[in-house]
Amino acid sequence: MGLNPIAENLFCETDDGVHLIGGRCSDCARVTFPARARCGHCHGTSIVDELLPRRGTVWTWTTQSFLPKAPYAGPETEDDFAGFVVGYVDLPGACRVQARLDVPVGQAAQRAAIGTEMESVAIEFNVDEEGRPIHVYAFRPVTPAAAHQEAHQ
């Protein structure tokens, strides 16, 4: 895919897809995302980078219907901002992550329902000065839209 992440050390691409990069405290084993220099639980400073599980479940979600304030660096203006879905995804054995959910705003109630299985992906967010896509991490439903709709009819 040739990812151009919006920031370093947030996510990477491996043979099995996009993984977020978290930090596990060597003292208490707590995992955070993004990784920090100091553990928020025990204040330990021995943090080891760890690829987080690609799949998790929606804990909660909402829609972002207004243009975020700076430092938001998206290509939209207040006049053309269409909104997006954001949520928290529980990653088993790791942590809960806030992220964009890659589902249409109008389908969020069905496609991002609490408990829906999601997987980490990279989506195009903007372009840099050289015209290359800038990517952000997001989560997308594991079940394709058509199969998801059939299962809930």
C-alpha positions, -999 to +999 in steps of 0.1 A: +000+000+000+029+024+006+016+041+037+023+077+045+011+079+081-001+112+095+024+108+124+052+084+132+048+054+155+010+053+154+005+024+130+023+002+104+016-022+077+026-059+080+019-089+058-015-094+076-026-058+074-025-025+094-015-027+131-016+001+156+016+005+176+009+006+213+032+005+243+032-022+270+046-013+305+072-038+315+064-031+352+026-036+353+018-050+318-007-022+310-011-013+273-017+022+260-023+037+226-005+056+215+026+045+234+038+070+260+071+075+277+056+069+312+029+044+322-003+061+332-011+033+356+021+027+376+042+056+363+069+031+351+092+042+324+100+008+308+076+009+279+080-016+250+064-010+216+038-037+207+017-043+176-019-043+188-044-068+177-060-059+144-095-069+154-117-057+182-153-048+190-171-014+191-175-002+227-194+029+217-197+053+187-210+087+177-209+110+146-187+140+142-210+164+123-190+196+126-155+205+114-130+198+142-109+227+155-072+230+149-049+211+148-073+191+126-055+189+092-082+175+069-089+189+034-125+200+042-138+234+049-169+243+071-189+246+038-181+211+025-175+191+057-197+160+055-190+144+089-176+110+099-181+083+125-158+080+155-159+054+183-140+034+208-129-001+199-119-027+225-088-046+214-086-080+233-057-083+256-046-047+249-066-015+254-096+005+242-088+028+213-105+059+200-106+060+162-125+069+131-149+042+121-148+037+083-186+035+078-209+060+061-225+083+086-260+073+074-253+036+081-235+040+115-264+026+136-263-006+116-226-009+107-210+003+139-234-010+165-220-017+199-204-051+198-197-051+160-164-067+151-139-043+135-104-045+121-077-019+118-071-003+084-054+028+070-076+053+051-066+083+030-070+115+050-054+143+030-024+148+006+010+162+015+029+190-003+042+165-029+007+152-037+011+119-018-018+105+002-016+110+040-031+081+059-047+078+092-057+047+111-094+037+113-115+006+120-138-010+094-164-037+100-152-072+094-185-082+079-191-067+045-221-043+043-244-066+023-238-096+046-243-073+076-276-060+063-288-096+056-279-108+091-300-079+107-331-083+086 
